[in-house]
Amino acid sequence: MSMPDVSTESQTAPAIAVFCPEPESESSARALASRLNLPWLGVVDPRHHTQYPLLLGVVQGRLSVVPTGKGAPGPVFADFVEGALAYRRLHGGGRGQPVARAVGLKPGIYPKVLDATAGLGRDAFVLAALGCEVVMLERSPIIAALLDDALARAALESEVAPIVARMTLIQADARQWLAQGSDLVADVVYLDPMFPHRDKSSLVKKEMRLFRELVGEDQDSSELLELALQRARYRVVVKRPRLAPHLDSRTPTLVHEGKSGRFDIYTLKSLELLKGSN
């Protein structure tokens, strides 16, 4: 686990500001605003705020992005201790989970994974819980801050601390990061690019709406796939909606399909070569 070097100076500033829900947390909230180069609002009530559509602050002990206005959806945060990930850790099906099968987890095979589009880190956590070392890249400084907060909180919990110890966070644009060198960076490179939903009547989850507000659409996914294929040792895995076209119209070696999504697998070498090396 590492503290990301977060800065918004080189990016278009998102419509978000830092707040604190109560005066007691003002000092740490001010420091966060300074570190992220974001506007500082002080103590405000998101339900009655209209200047910014999103606010960033600590809500119930978790760094969260909070949509503003009356009737807005609740906070969005990363969490590796409670909720859905706790259930998956205890009852998720182990190596039989689709993401684990796609990455190639088997007895004696624990690939080192680069999650190049980390988001809120759920797939990375599942893989780390199953024994993989995972490096997470996240291009949004805001989302990287949520991840870093979740990792720090999880590191204090005895049941999950060994899991997040296998997770390393780097705040960086994956395309730029992968383009910087030519060495192989991981056994498996994992991509979960945002898919452009053109049906305006579709109900898009609040987290996906938030991601689009913060980072926009993934317009560079095809280039990212090409770079991933150059830097992975054994395979590249792309998570896609079930009916979506293959990324860059490139036919995968294997496809694992589920009810609502699928994993396109581009094989470079057999993962069986990893047996005994972990």
N, C-alpha and C positions, 0 to 999 in steps of 0.2 A: 504494500500500500504506500502511495506517495502523495504528497500535497501537490496538486497541479498548480502551475504558474499561470494564473488566469488573468486575462486582460482583454478589454473590449476595444482598445485603442485602434486596432487595425480593421475593425469590423463596423458595419453600420449599427449604430446604437439601437437596441431593441426598445420597444415601448414599455419599459419596465423601470421601476425605481425601488429602492430599498426602504423598508419601513420597520418599525418595531411596534408590537401590539401593546407594550406596557413600558413605562419609563425605566424599569429595572434593567432592561436589555439594551438600552440605548447605546452604551459604550461599544459593545460587540457589534451591534448593527451598523454603527458609524464606521467601524473598521472594515466591515464587509463592503460597504458602499465605496470606501476608498480603494480597497483592493480590486474591486471589479470595475472601478471607474464609472459608477452609476449614480444617478441623482439620489439625494438623501431627503426623505420626507419627514422623518421623526415619527411621533406616535400618531397613527391614523387608524380609522376603522375602514377596512377594505369595502365593506358593504355600502358605505356612504361616500366613497371616493370615485371621482370621474376623470381626473386629469390623465391617469395612466390606466390602460386596460389590465395590466399585470403588476403585481407587487411581489417583492422578494423579502422574506423575513422568517424568523423562527416562530413557528406555530406549534404549540404543544410539544416543545422540545425537539422539533425537526425542522431543518431549513426547508422552506416550502415556497413554491410559486403560487400566488393567490390571485385568481381572477377577481376583478372589482365590480362593484355595482350591485344593486338590489337583485336578488334571485340568481346571482352568478354561481357556477359550480364550485365545489369545495377545493381545498388546496391540493396541489400535486407535489409529491416528494418521492425520494428514493428511500427504500427501507429493506434491509436484509434480515431483520430480526422477527418481525411480526407479519400478520396478514397472509397473502397468497404464497409468498416465498417460504414462510415457515411451514405451511401445509405441504408445499412441494418438496421441501427438504425432508419432511418426515414421511410423507405418503405419496410422493410424486411418481414412483415407478422406477427409480434408479436409472441404470443404463438403458432401460427400455424406453425412456422418454424420447420423443422425436428428435429433439436437438442433440441429445447424446448419441443417438444412432447416426445422425447425419455427420457429426464431427468424427465419428469412428471409434468411440469409446468401447473397449472390450476388455475382458480380463487380461491384464498384462500390457494393455495399450492405453496410455494416458497422454494424449497429444498436448503439446504446449500450444495454446490458442491465442491468436491476436483477434480480439473483437474490435473491428475497425469502426463500428458504428454503435457505440455502447448504449446510448440512450439512458434509460434508468437502471441498466445493469442486470436485468432479470436473467437473461440467458447466460451471461457471464457468471452470475452467482450459481446457477444450476450446474454449470460445468465445473466450477471450482469446488462445489459441494461434492461432486463425484470424483474429485482427485486431480483435476487439471490445473495447471498454472495458466492464468489468463491475464493478458495485458489488454486493458481497455483504452481505446482512443475515443475521445468525445470532443467535437469541434466547438460546441457551444460553451462559452465560459460559465453561463448560468447553470446549465445542466451538469457540467463538470463540478460545479460547487455543490449541487444537490448530491451527486455521487460521493464526493469527498466527505460530506457531512454524514452520509449513510455509512460509509466505510469506518469513519471514526467512531460512530455510535456502536456499530457491530463489533468493533475490536474490543469493546468493554464487556461484551457478553461471552461467557465462557463457552457456550455451545457453538457459537458461530465465529469466534475469533480465529480458530485455526483455518476456517474456510476463507475469510477475507484476507488472511495472511498470504493466500495464494493469488490474490487479485491486486494488480498494479494499475493505477490510473494515470494516464497522460492526457493533458488537455492540448489537443492538436487536431488540425484538419487532416484526416487520414490520407487524403489524396496527396497533400503536400508532404506529409511525414513519410509515406511510402516512396515518394519520388526522390527523396534525398539521398538514397544509396542504392546499392545493388546486392547487398548480402541478403541471404535468406533470414527472415525475421521470426518465423514460427512454423511449427509443423502444420498447423491449419490456420488459415485466415477466414474469419467469419464475417459476413456482411448481411446487414438487415436494413437496406435503404428504404426510406419512406416512399411509398407507392402513391402516385398522384390520383386522388379520388375525384373523378370528373362528375359523378352523379351528385348534384347539389342537394338532392333530397335524402341522401344517405345520412344516417346518424353516425357521425364520427366521434369516437371516444374523446373525452375532454383532454386526455394526455396527448393525443395526436393533434388536436387543435392547438394545444399549447406549443408543441414541438414546431408546428408550422409557423406560429407567430414568432418564435424565437430564432429559428434557423431557416425557414422557408422550405421549399421543395428540394429534393436531391436531384440537381441537374447534372451532376458529374458522376453518376453511378456507373456508366459504361467505362469511363476512364479509371474509376476506382477498381472495377473488376479486372481490367487489364493489368494494373499495377499489382493487385493481389496475386494474380497468376504468376507474376514475375518474382514475387518475394516469398511465396509459400513453399515449404519443402514437399508436402505430401498431397494436400488438397485445399481447395477453396469451396466454402459452403455459402450459398446465397439463400436467405429466407425470403419467400415471395407469397403474395396472396395466391390462393389455389388456381384461379383462372387468369392470373396475370401472365403476360408474355415473358419469355426468358430474357434476362438482362442482356442488353446489347445484341439480342437475337442469336445468342451463342448457345448452342445445344449442349446441355450438361451430359456428363458421363452417366450419372445416376440421378433419379428423382425419388424422394420420399414424400408421399402425399398424405395429408391429414384431412380433417373435415373442412377446415376453413383456410388452411395454408399448406405450403409445401417447402421442401428444401431441395434446391438444385445443387448437385455435387459435381465439382470439376476435379477429377482425379489426375494427379501428376505422377505419383508413385504409390506403391502399396504401403499402407500403414502397418502391415505385418512386419516391415523392417524395423519398427519401433520396439518389437517384443524383446524384453530383456534389457532394454536400454534405459527404462524409467527407474 
